[in-house]
Structures are given as structure tokens and as C-alpha cells.
């Protein structure tokens, strides 16, 4: 038993378990976890296509993303403005893992730029074409992003650019005017 404990201690030391984690390391840890989630998403999508061609795999994955977003919406807290919507779904780990930069914050319009997407990295790893990455990102995963904000009727979410097709993903939240039900531009 003594040898086993020594080996455990040696292993803990080799992985530097007791050392602090830098912001860069934390970002990479979270990015790798998100990347694994992207790989699972991709392999479920492919397995549905291969094993159950009678099903619409795209529709199943869109619905799964919507349900995930609806579940996550419960963690959003109070959302009354575009600023609330953007900030309440932005975290330190998200900023680090996705290389996010908040570009604008106001009650009417808020914007952040995302320069890294572990989901896209996962899709690259398995050899997805650009068309597949665009479909996986915008058609199959993004319904989750929209569902997160569905309970907040005064908020509109837009992605004028995404990393599947562009060099940056731009996320914009807008507060809709109460009188007209349209966004303030």
C-alpha cells in the first residue's frame, strides 16, 4: 500500500496539482471542455444520420440545442436591457476560453466579439467542411443561444458574423422598444 500512495503523490506532483492555475491555463481548460462538448454534439449528429436515416438529424440537434438553451435561460437572472442580456451570459471563464472582448455596452445595444470557438475547433479536428461547420454552428447550435434569451421578450439577439464563416463571431443584443416592438437602431 505504501508504494501505491507514493505513486499517487508522485503523480500529483507531476501534474502540479497544488499549483495555482493562470488565466491562460484556465481558459484552455474550459476551452477543452467545450471542445469535448462540441465533439459529442458532432458524433451524436453523425450517429443519428448513420443509424436512423429515417429521422431528421438536423431537426433533432436543433431541438436539443433549443432545450439546452431553455435550461440555461434559468441562470440568466434579471434581464431587462441589452446590457443585461450580454453581461449575464458572459463570464470570466467564457471570456478566457472563447477569447471574448466586450466592444459596446448600453441599455439599447451591446456587442461582444468572439475570436475563438472550441466548437469550431472540434469540427475542424474531425474534418468538417466549411459548409458543415456553418450548418453545425448557425443552424444546429445557435438555436440554443436564441433559446437562452427567449424568456426575455424585450431582447433581440443577432450574430452578424460567426467563426464558421468569418474571422470573428459578433454577438449583438438589442432592447426592443415597447411602443413599436422593434429594435432601436
C-alpha positions in Angstrom: 0.0 0.0 0.0 2.9 2.3 0.7 4.1 2.1 -2.9 0.7 3.0 -4.2 0.5 6.1 -2.1 3.9 7.2 -3.1 2.9 6.7 -6.8 -0.2 8.8 -6.2 1.9 11.5 -4.6 4.4 11.4 -7.4 1.6 11.7 -10.0 0.0 14.7 -8.2 3.4 16.3 -8.1 4.0 15.6 -11.9 0.7 17.3 -12.8 1.4 20.2 -10.4 -2.0 19.6 -8.8 -1.3 22.0 -5.9 -0.1 24.9 -8.1 -2.3 27.8 -9.0 -3.8 28.0 -12.5 -3.0 31.0 -14.7 -5.8 32.8 -16.6 -4.4 31.3 -19.8 -4.4 27.8 -18.3 -7.9 28.3 -17.1 -9.1 29.5 -20.5 -7.5 26.4 -22.1 -9.1 24.0 -19.6 -12.5 25.4 -20.2 -12.0 25.6 -24.0 -11.0 21.9 -24.0 -14.2 21.0 -22.0 -16.3 23.0 -24.5 -14.4 21.4 -27.4 -15.3 17.9 -26.0 -19.0 19.1 -25.8 -18.7 20.1 -29.5 -17.2 16.6 -30.3 -20.1 14.9 -28.5 -22.6 17.1 -30.4 -20.9 16.2 -33.7 -20.8 12.5 -33.1 -24.4 12.3 -31.9 -25.4 14.2 -35.1 -23.4 11.8 -37.3 -24.7 8.7 -35.4 -28.3 9.8 -35.9 -27.6 10.2 -39.6 -25.9 6.8 -39.9 -28.1 4.7 -37.5 -31.5 6.4 -38.1 -31.7 7.8 -41.6 -35.5 7.9 -41.2 -35.0 10.7 -38.7 -34.1 14.3 -39.5 -30.8 14.5 -37.6 -30.7 18.3 -38.1 -34.1 18.8 -36.5 -33.2 16.5 -33.6 -30.0 18.5 -32.9 -31.7 21.9 -33.3 -34.3 20.8 -30.8 -31.7 19.5 -28.4 -29.9 22.9 -28.7 -33.2 24.7 -28.0 -33.8 22.6 -24.9 -30.3 23.2 -23.7 -30.7 27.0 -24.2 -34.1 26.9 -22.4 -32.5 25.1 -19.5 -29.6 27.6 -19.4 -32.0 30.6 -19.5 -33.0 29.9 -15.9 -29.5 31.0 -14.9 -29.8 34.4 -16.6 -31.2 36.3 -13.7 -32.8 39.7 -14.3 -32.7 40.7 -18.0 -34.3 44.0 -18.9 -31.8 45.6 -21.3 -29.4 44.6 -24.0 -26.6 45.2 -21.5 -28.2 42.8 -19.0 -28.6 40.1 -21.7 -24.9 40.3 -22.8 -23.3 40.6 -19.4 -25.5 38.0 -17.7 -24.2 35.4 -20.2 -20.6 36.5 -20.1 -18.2 35.1 -17.5 -14.5 35.2 -16.8 -14.1 31.6 -18.0 -16.2 32.3 -21.1 -14.1 35.4 -21.9 -10.9 33.4 -21.5 -12.0 30.2 -23.3 -13.7 32.0 -26.2 -11.3 34.9 -26.3 -14.2 37.3 -26.0 -14.0 41.1 -25.9 -16.9 43.3 -25.0 -17.0 46.1 -27.5 -20.1 48.0 -26.5 -22.4 48.1 -23.6 -25.6 50.2 -23.4 -29.2 49.6 -22.4 -30.2 49.7 -26.1 -27.4 47.8 -27.8 -24.5 45.6 -26.6 -21.9 43.8 -28.6 -19.0 41.3 -28.0 -16.5 39.8 -30.3 -15.5 36.2 -30.0 -12.2 35.2 -31.6 -12.1 31.6 -30.6 -14.7 28.9 -30.7 -13.9 25.5 -29.2 -16.9 24.0 -31.1 -15.4 25.1 -34.4 -12.0 23.7 -33.3 -13.8 20.4 -32.6 -15.4 20.4 -36.0 -12.0 21.2 -37.6 -10.5 18.3 -35.7 -12.9 15.8 -37.2 -12.5 17.2 -40.7 -15.8 19.1 -41.2 -16.1 21.1 -44.4 -16.8 24.8 -44.2 -20.4 24.1 -45.2 -20.7 21.6 -42.4 -19.2 23.9 -39.9 -21.6 26.7 -40.9 -24.6 24.3 -40.6 -23.4 23.0 -37.2 -22.8 26.5 -35.9 -25.6 28.5 -37.3 -28.4 26.0 -37.8 -27.8 23.4 -35.1 -26.0 25.0 -32.2 -27.3 28.6 -32.4 -30.9 27.7 -31.5 -29.5 27.2 -28.0 -28.2 30.8 -27.9 -31.5 32.2 -29.0 -33.4 30.0 -26.6 -31.4 31.4 -23.7 -32.9 34.8 -24.4 -36.4 33.5 -25.4 -38.0 34.3 -22.0 -36.9 37.9 -22.3 -39.3 39.3 -24.9 -37.8 42.7 -24.9 -34.4 41.4 -26.1 -33.3 40.5 -29.6 -30.1 38.5 -30.3 -28.2 38.7 -33.6 -25.0 37.2 -34.9 -23.9 39.3 -37.9 -20.7 37.2 -38.1 -19.7 33.8 -36.9 -16.4 31.9 -36.7 -17.6 29.1 -39.0 -17.7 31.6 -41.9 -15.7 34.6 -40.7 -12.6 35.5 -38.7 -14.7 36.7 -35.8 -18.1 35.9 -34.2 -20.0 39.0 -33.3 -22.8 38.7 -30.8 -25.2 41.6 -30.6 -28.1 42.1 -28.1 -30.7 44.8 -28.6 -33.5 46.1 -26.5 -36.8 46.3 -28.3 -38.9 49.4 -27.9 -42.1 48.9 -26.0 -44.2 51.2 -28.2 -43.5 49.6 -31.6 -42.0 46.2 -30.8 -39.0 47.0 -33.0 -35.4 47.5 -32.1 -33.9 50.9 -31.6 -31.3 51.5 -34.3 
